[in-house]
Amino acid sequence: MSHRAFARIAVVALALAPVGVSAAETSDYPTEARVDYVLACMGANGQTRDAMTRCACSVDTLASVLPYDRYIQAETILSMRQGLGQGASMFRSVKMYDDIIADLRRAQAEAEVRCFK
């Protein structure tokens, strides 16, 4: 599949993904996603019990602020922006993608304030 075709599929998938999610679905992060987040967070903040507690708080805060679908969209966009070529360039130049990333950054900032200060 060409980069151009892949980029078109990614755009359609992101456009069709739900933006508004009910409060019950907001905290519906799968266990695997929570564990991955905590392990990565502990890798950056130390392999201590305190770091684990703070990282668990962080992912819980993230989940309370940002719906899981929106989190996945943001992580996908960030990943695609790291690539090369026209496909990656498209992910860097679309305003809608900047807004999705901004939502993630706001949720991360909230988690930082609640859990690491």
C-alpha positions as CSV (number, residue, x, y, z in Angstrom):
1,M,0.0,0.0,0.0
2,S,1.4,3.4,-0.9
3,H,1.9,6.1,1.7
4,R,-0.7,8.2,0.0
5,A,-3.3,5.4,0.2
6,F,-2.4,4.8,3.9
7,A,-2.7,8.4,4.7
8,R,-6.1,8.6,3.1
9,I,-7.3,5.6,5.1
10,A,-5.9,7.1,8.3
11,V,-7.7,10.4,7.6
12,V,-11.0,8.6,7.1
13,A,-10.5,6.5,10.2
14,L,-9.8,9.5,12.3
15,A,-12.7,11.4,10.8
16,L,-15.1,8.6,11.6
17,A,-13.9,8.0,15.1
18,P,-16.4,9.3,17.7
19,V,-15.4,12.6,19.4
20,G,-18.1,12.9,22.0
21,V,-18.2,10.1,24.6
22,S,-20.4,9.6,27.6
23,A,-18.9,9.8,31.1
24,A,-19.2,6.0,31.5
25,E,-17.0,5.5,28.4
26,T,-14.5,8.1,29.4
27,S,-12.8,5.8,32.0
28,D,-13.0,2.8,29.7
29,Y,-9.3,2.5,29.1
30,P,-8.4,-1.2,28.7
31,T,-6.2,-2.7,31.3
32,E,-3.4,-3.3,28.8
33,A,-3.4,0.4,27.9
34,R,-3.2,1.4,31.6
35,V,-0.4,-1.1,32.2
36,D,1.6,0.1,29.2
37,Y,1.1,3.7,30.3
38,V,2.3,3.0,33.9
39,L,5.3,1.0,32.7
40,A,6.4,3.7,30.3
41,C,5.8,6.4,33.0
42,M,7.8,4.4,35.5
43,G,10.6,4.1,33.0
44,A,10.8,7.8,32.8
45,N,10.3,8.5,36.5
46,G,12.0,5.6,38.3
47,Q,11.2,2.1,39.1
48,T,10.0,2.8,42.6
49,R,6.8,2.3,44.5
50,D,6.3,6.1,44.7
51,A,6.7,6.3,40.9
52,M,4.2,3.5,40.4
53,T,1.7,5.2,42.6
54,R,2.1,8.6,40.8
55,C,2.0,6.9,37.4
56,A,-1.2,5.0,38.3
57,C,-2.7,8.3,39.4
58,S,-1.6,9.9,36.1
59,V,-3.3,7.3,33.9
60,D,-6.4,7.5,36.0
61,T,-6.4,11.2,35.7
62,L,-5.8,11.0,31.9
63,A,-8.7,8.5,31.7
64,S,-11.0,10.8,33.6
65,V,-10.3,13.8,31.3
66,L,-9.7,12.3,27.9
67,P,-11.9,9.5,26.3
68,Y,-9.9,6.5,25.3
69,D,-10.8,6.9,21.6
70,R,-9.4,10.4,21.7
71,Y,-6.3,9.2,23.4
72,I,-5.7,6.6,20.7
73,Q,-6.3,9.2,18.0
74,A,-3.7,11.5,19.6
75,E,-1.1,8.7,20.0
76,T,-1.6,7.6,16.4
77,I,-1.2,11.1,15.1
78,L,2.0,11.6,17.2
79,S,3.3,8.3,15.9
80,M,2.5,9.2,12.3
81,R,4.2,12.6,12.6
82,Q,7.5,10.9,13.4
83,G,7.6,9.3,9.9
84,L,9.1,10.6,6.7
85,G,7.5,11.6,3.5
86,Q,4.2,13.0,2.3
87,G,2.1,10.9,4.7
88,A,3.9,12.1,7.8
89,S,3.9,15.7,6.4
90,M,0.1,15.5,6.2
91,F,-0.2,14.6,9.8
92,R,1.9,17.6,10.7
93,S,-0.1,20.1,8.7
94,V,-3.8,19.4,9.5
95,K,-5.3,21.8,12.1
96,M,-7.8,19.1,13.3
97,Y,-4.9,16.9,14.3
98,D,-3.3,19.8,16.2
99,D,-6.5,20.1,18.2
100,I,-6.5,16.4,19.0
101,I,-2.9,16.6,20.2
102,A,-3.8,19.7,22.3
103,D,-6.5,17.7,24.1
104,L,-3.9,15.1,25.0
105,R,-1.4,17.7,26.2
106,R,-4.1,19.3,28.4
107,A,-5.0,15.9,29.9
108,Q,-1.3,15.2,30.5
109,A,-0.8,18.6,32.2
110,E,-3.8,17.9,34.5
111,A,-2.3,14.5,35.4
112,E,1.1,16.2,36.1
113,V,-0.5,18.7,38.4
114,R,-2.6,16.1,40.3
115,C,-0.1,13.4,40.6
116,F,3.5,14.8,40.4
117,K,3.4,18.1,42.2
